[in-house]
Amino acid sequence: MVRFAPDVFCLSDGDNDIDLPQLSLPEGFPVSAANHNLPIPLLPETLPVSYVFTSGSTGSPVPHLKTWGALVGSVRAEAQRLGLLDGRTHAVLGTVPPQHMYGFESTILIVLQCGGALSAPQYFYPADICAELSLLPRPRLLVSTPIHLRALLGMSSPLPPADLLISATAPLTQDLAREAETRFDAPLQEIYGSTETGQIATRRSAETDEWSLLPELRLTSQLGRVWASGGHVEQATELSDRLEIINDERFLLHGRTADLVNIAGKRSSLAYLNHQLNSIPEVQDGAFFMPDDGAAGSVKRLIAFVVAPGVDAHSIYAKLRERIDPAFLPRPLQIVDALPRNNTGKLPREAFQLLVTTLHHKEENNPGTP
C-alpha cells in the first residue's frame, strides 16, 4: 500500500495495529438541532473517490480507480434488481469485510443509497452471526459468501429467518443455495462481478445456472474473450472469466480464464475440479492448485488440499477418481486442518504457494502421500 501511495494514512476511531500513520477520528461530534436538516451532499459523477485492488487470487493485487458515478451506478443497479428501492428501511448484516469490493458495494454503499441500516459488529463465529441477525428488525439482509454460508449451515440449531440472502466472491453450488434458502426461509441472490467492473449480473442460484445482466449492461465476444460495457461500466472492460453468452440479457459462467488446465492434451478447469472435490460428502472444504511451471520438459501435476476431519487421504482420493479424468487427479492430495482463505473466502495465490512449500518440506521427511 505504501509503495502505491506513499502519503497514505489510516483514519480510525479506535486502537488498531495497522502499520500506517494514524489520524484519530473523535468518538463524537457536537450535534445541534440545526444540524439535523443539513442537505445531503451531491458529488460530481466524475469525481475519483477510491482505488480498489484485485484480490490477488491469481497474482499480485492490481489497483483500479473508481469514480463516484461508477460506484453509485453499480450499487443502484444492484438495489433495483434486489428490490431494495421500495421505500422500506432494510437492515443489513455482512459477513464480508467492507474493504473488499463486494463488501464495500453491498454493505456500505447500498445502505447509503437505499436508506438502510448497517449492523456494525464484525462477527466471526456462526453462532454470533446468527444471534446478531435475529436481533435485527425486518426486513433484514444477510450479505455473505459461500464459505461463510457453509459454516452457518453447519450449525445444528435453527437459523434465524431473513428476508434476503446475498452471496458473491465464489461460485455457489445449487445444493448449497437450496439449503440456505430453506434454513433461512429467504430467497438467495448470487452476484457476479469483478473489481474492474463492479457488479454486473445476478442469479437465483437455487433455481438456475443462468446469470441475468443488470440494466443497461451488455456483453460482447471477440476472439474468445468477453467484454462488458454500458451502464456503470465506464469503458469496455475485458472479463477474466470464461462466459457463454446466451442472449443479450443472459449468460453462463464457466470459470476463470486463468483456471484453465491442460495436462497430457486434456483440458479442464480448476472451477470444475474444485466443484467435484467439494461434492464429496466427507469434504468440508477443498481446492486444487496448479504450481508454477517447473523445469523445462517436466510433467505438470495438480495438488489438492482437503479439509475432511476423520477421513484419510486415500479414501478421498478413491472417491475423486470416480468423478474426474485420471489425468487431473492430484499428486499429492493433502489433508489439512484449514485452507488459507482470506476474510472473503478467497485463496490468494501467495498463501497457497506458501502451503505448497510447507507440503514439500513435509514430503521430504514423510514420503508416500497419495
C-alpha positions in Angstrom: 0.0 0.0 0.0 2.8 2.4 0.9 4.6 1.7 -2.3 1.4 2.6 -4.3 0.5 5.7 -2.2 3.5 7.0 -0.1 1.2 9.6 1.6 -1.4 7.1 2.7 -2.7 7.2 6.3 -5.3 5.4 8.3 -8.4 7.2 9.5 -9.5 5.4 12.7 -12.0 5.7 15.5 -10.2 3.3 17.8 -6.9 1.5 18.5 -5.6 -0.8 15.8 -2.3 -2.4 14.7 -2.2 -1.1 11.1 1.3 -0.1 10.3 0.4 3.3 8.8 0.3 6.9 10.1 -2.9 7.3 12.2 -5.4 10.1 12.2 -7.8 9.6 15.1 -11.5 10.3 14.5 -13.2 11.8 17.6 -15.7 9.5 19.2 -18.4 12.0 18.8 -19.1 15.3 17.1 -21.1 18.1 18.6 -24.6 17.9 17.1 -27.1 20.7 17.4 -30.8 20.8 16.3 -29.8 22.9 13.3 -27.6 20.1 12.0 -30.5 17.6 11.7 -31.7 19.2 8.5 -28.5 19.6 6.6 -28.8 18.8 2.9 -27.2 15.6 1.6 -24.1 16.5 -0.3 -24.1 15.9 -4.0 -20.8 14.7 -5.6 -19.9 15.0 -9.2 -20.2 11.7 -11.1 -16.7 12.1 -12.5 -15.1 12.6 -9.0 -12.4 10.0 -8.3 -13.2 8.6 -4.8 -11.3 5.4 -4.4 -8.7 2.9 -5.6 -9.8 -0.7 -5.3 -7.4 -3.6 -5.6 -7.9 -7.0 -7.1 -7.8 -9.8 -4.5 -4.5 -11.4 -5.5 -6.0 -14.8 -6.0 -4.3 -15.1 -9.4 -1.2 -12.9 -8.7 -0.3 -9.6 -7.2 -3.2 -7.1 -6.4 -3.8 -4.5 -9.1 -5.3 -1.1 -8.3 -8.3 0.3 -10.2 -9.6 3.9 -9.9 -13.3 4.3 -9.2 -15.4 7.4 -9.7 -18.4 8.2 -7.6 -20.7 7.8 -10.6 -19.4 4.3 -11.3 -19.8 3.2 -7.7 -23.3 4.7 -7.3 -24.4 3.2 -10.7 -23.3 -0.2 -9.8 -25.0 -0.2 -6.3 -28.3 1.3 -7.5 -28.5 -1.3 -10.3 -28.0 -4.0 -7.7 -30.6 -2.4 -5.4 -33.1 -2.2 -8.2 -32.6 -5.8 -9.1 -32.9 -7.0 -5.5 -36.0 -4.9 -4.7 -34.3 -2.6 -2.2 -35.6 0.6 -3.6 -39.1 0.0 -2.2 -39.0 2.8 0.4 -38.6 0.4 3.4 -35.6 0.5 5.7 -33.7 -2.7 5.2 -31.3 -3.8 8.0 -28.1 -5.2 6.6 -25.7 -7.7 8.2 -22.5 -8.5 6.4 -20.0 -11.4 7.0 -17.8 -10.0 4.2 -15.5 -7.1 5.2 -16.2 -3.6 3.7 -12.6 -3.3 2.3 -13.5 -6.0 -0.3 -15.2 -4.6 -3.4 -18.3 -6.8 -2.9 -18.5 -5.9 0.8 -17.9 -2.2 0.0 -20.8 -2.2 -2.5 -23.3 -4.5 -0.8 -23.0 -3.3 2.8 -21.6 0.3 3.0 -22.7 1.8 -0.3 -26.0 0.1 -0.6 -27.0 1.4 2.8 -26.1 4.9 1.8 -28.0 4.7 -1.4 -31.1 2.9 -0.2 -31.6 4.5 3.3 -30.9 1.2 5.1 -29.3 0.4 8.4 -26.0 -1.4 8.7 -25.1 -3.7 11.6 -21.7 -2.5 12.7 -20.2 -5.6 14.5 -17.9 -7.9 12.5 -18.5 -11.3 14.0 -16.5 -14.4 13.1 -18.3 -17.4 14.8 -21.5 -18.6 13.1 -23.4 -18.6 16.4 -22.6 -14.9 16.9 -23.6 -14.0 13.3 -26.9 -15.8 13.8 -27.5 -14.1 17.2 -26.9 -10.7 15.6 -29.2 -11.5 12.6 -32.0 -12.5 14.9 -31.9 -9.1 16.7 -32.2 -7.0 13.5 -35.6 -5.6 12.6 -37.3 -6.9 9.5 -36.8 -6.7 6.6 -33.2 -7.9 7.0 -30.5 -8.9 4.6 -27.5 -11.3 5.1 -24.6 -10.4 2.8 -22.3 -13.3 2.8 -20.0 -15.7 0.8 -20.2 -19.4 0.0 -17.6 -20.3 2.6 -19.4 -18.4 5.3 -22.8 -19.8 4.3 -21.4 -23.3 4.5 -20.2 -22.6 8.1 -23.6 -21.2 9.1 -25.4 -24.2 7.6 -23.1 -26.4 9.6 -25.0 -25.4 12.8 -27.4 -27.9 14.1 -29.7 -25.3 15.8 -32.4 -23.5 13.8 -31.2 -20.5 11.9 -33.0 -17.1 12.2 -35.3 -16.2 9.3 -34.1 -13.5 6.9 -35.8 -11.6 4.1 -33.0 -11.9 1.5 -29.6 -13.6 1.3 -26.8 -12.3 -1.0 -23.7 -14.2 -1.9 -20.6 -13.5 -4.0 -16.8 -13.9 -4.3 -17.0 -17.6 -5.4 -19.5 -19.8 -7.3 -22.3 -21.2 -5.2 -23.5 -24.7 -5.8 -27.2 -25.3 -6.3 -27.4 -27.7 -3.4 -25.9 -25.1 -1.0 -28.2 -22.4 -2.3 -31.3 -24.5 -1.8 -30.3 -25.5 1.7 -29.6 -21.8 2.6 -33.0 -20.8 1.3 -34.7 -23.5 3.3 -32.8 -22.9 6.5 -33.0 -19.1 6.4 -36.5 -19.1 4.9 -35.4 -16.5 2.4 -34.6 -16.2 -1.3 -30.9 -16.2 -2.2 -29.5 -14.0 -4.9 -25.9 -14.5 -6.1 -24.0 -11.6 -7.5 -21.4 -11.8 -10.3 -18.9 -9.0 -10.9 -15.3 -8.0 -10.5 -13.1 -5.3 -9.0 -12.7 -3.9 -12.5 -16.4 -3.7 -13.5 -18.3 -3.7 -10.2 -21.4 -5.9 -10.1 -22.8 -6.8 -13.5 -25.2 -9.8 -13.0 -27.3 -11.8 -10.6 -29.0 -15.2 -10.5 -31.3 -17.1 -8.2 -28.8 -19.9 -7.7 -31.3 -22.4 -6.2 -33.3 -22.3 -9.5 -30.9 -21.7 -12.4 -27.4 -21.7 -13.6 -28.0 -18.7 -15.9 -26.9 -15.2 -15.0 -29.0 -12.1 -15.8 -27.2 -8.9 -16.6 -28.0 -5.7 -14.7 -29.9 -3.0 -16.6 -28.1 -1.2 -19.4 -25.1 -3.6 -19.4 -24.1 -5.6 -22.4 -21.5 -8.3 -23.3 -19.6 -8.7 -26.5 -17.3 -11.6 -27.5 -14.2 -11.1 -29.5 -11.7 -13.9 -30.3 -12.8 -16.0 -27.4 -12.7 -13.1 -24.9 -15.7 -11.4 -23.4 -16.0 -7.7 -22.7 -18.5 -5.8 -20.5 -19.7 -2.3 -21.3 -22.6 0.1 -20.8 -24.3 1.3 -17.6 -21.9 1.9 -14.8 -19.0 0.3 -16.6 -17.4 3.4 -17.8 -15.3 1.8 -20.6 -15.4 -1.6 -22.2 -13.6 -4.0 -19.8 -12.3 -7.5 -20.6 -13.6 -10.1 -18.1 -11.2 -12.6 -16.6 -13.8 -15.4 -16.7 -15.0 -17.7 -19.5 -18.6 -16.8 -20.3 -21.1 -18.4 -22.7 -23.4 -15.7 -24.0 -27.0 -17.0 -24.3 -28.6 -13.8 -25.5 -28.5 -10.0 -24.8 -29.5 -10.5 -21.2 -28.3 -13.9 -20.0 -25.1 -15.9 -19.9 -23.4 -18.9 -18.3 -20.2 -18.8 -16.3 -17.6 -21.4 -16.9 -14.8 -20.3 -14.6 -11.8 -18.0 -14.8 -9.6 -17.9 -17.9 -6.6 -18.4 -15.6 -8.2 -21.5 -14.2 -7.9 -23.5 -17.5 -5.8 -26.6 -17.0 -4.2 -28.6 -19.9 -2.5 -31.8 -18.9 -1.4 -34.5 -21.4 -3.5 -32.9 -24.1 -6.7 -32.9 -22.0 -8.4 -29.7 -20.8 -10.4 -28.9 -17.7 -10.7 -26.0 -15.3 -9.9 -25.6 -11.6 -13.5 -24.5 -11.0 -14.8 -27.8 -12.3 -12.3 -29.8 -10.4 -13.0 -27.9 -7.2 -16.7 -28.5 -7.6 -16.2 -32.2 -8.0 -13.9 -32.3 -4.9 -16.3 -30.3 -2.7 -19.2 -32.5 -3.9 -17.7 -35.5 -2.0 -19.9 -35.7 1.2 -17.0 -36.0 3.6 -15.2 -32.9 2.3 -15.8 -29.8 4.3 -13.6 -27.6 2.1 -11.1 -28.3 -0.6 -9.2 -26.8 -3.5 -6.9 -27.7 -6.4 -3.8 -25.8 -7.1 -1.6 -25.7 -10.2 2.0 -24.8 -9.1 4.2 -22.5 -11.2 5.9 -24.2 -14.2 8.9 -26.3 -13.1 11.9 -27.3 -15.2 11.5 -27.5 -18.9 10.0 -30.8 -20.0 8.7 -31.6 -16.6 5.2 -33.0 -16.3 2.6 -30.7 -14.7 0.9 -32.1 -11.7 -2.0 -30.7 -9.8 -2.0 -30.5 -6.0 -5.2 -30.7 -3.9 -5.7 -29.7 -0.3 -8.7 -31.0 1.6 -10.4 -30.4 4.9 -12.1 -33.6 5.9 -11.9 -34.4 9.6 -11.7 -38.1 10.4 -11.2 -39.2 6.8 -7.9 -40.2 5.3 -6.4 -39.0 2.0 -6.7 -42.5 0.4 -10.5 -42.5 0.9 -10.9 -39.0 -0.6 -8.6 -39.9 -3.5 -10.6 -43.0 -4.4 -13.9 -41.1 -4.4 -12.3 -38.3 -6.5 -11.1 -40.9 -9.0 -14.8 -41.8 -9.7 -15.6 -38.2 -10.6 -12.7 -36.8 -12.7 -10.4 -37.9 -15.5 -7.3 -39.6 -14.1 -5.1 -37.0 -15.8 -6.3 -34.4 -13.4 -6.0 -36.5 -10.2 -3.9 -34.5 -7.7 -0.4 -35.7 -6.8 -0.4 -35.3 -3.9 -3.8 -34.9 -2.2 -3.1 -33.5 1.3 -5.4 -33.4 4.3 -5.1 -30.1 6.2 -6.9 -28.5 9.1 -7.9 -25.5 7.1 -7.3 -23.7 3.8 -5.5 -20.3 3.9 -8.6 -18.4 2.9 -8.8 -14.7 3.5 -11.7 -13.0 5.2 -13.8 -13.1 2.0 -13.3 -16.8 1.5 -10.8 -16.5 -1.4 -7.5 -18.2 -1.7 -4.7 -15.8 -2.5 -2.1 -17.4 -4.7 0.8 -16.3 -2.4 -0.9 -18.0 0.6 -1.5 -21.2 -1.5 2.1 -21.2 -2.6 3.3 -21.0 1.0 1.1 -24.0 1.8 2.7 -25.9 -1.1 6.2 -25.1 0.2 5.2 -26.4 3.6 3.9 -29.5 1.9 7.1 -30.1 0.0 9.1 -29.9 3.3 6.7 -32.4 4.8 7.1 -34.8 1.9 10.8 -34.8 2.2 10.5 -36.0 5.7 7.5 -38.3 5.2 7.3 -39.7 1.6 4.4 -41.8 0.4 1.4 -39.4 0.5 -1.1 -40.2 -2.3 
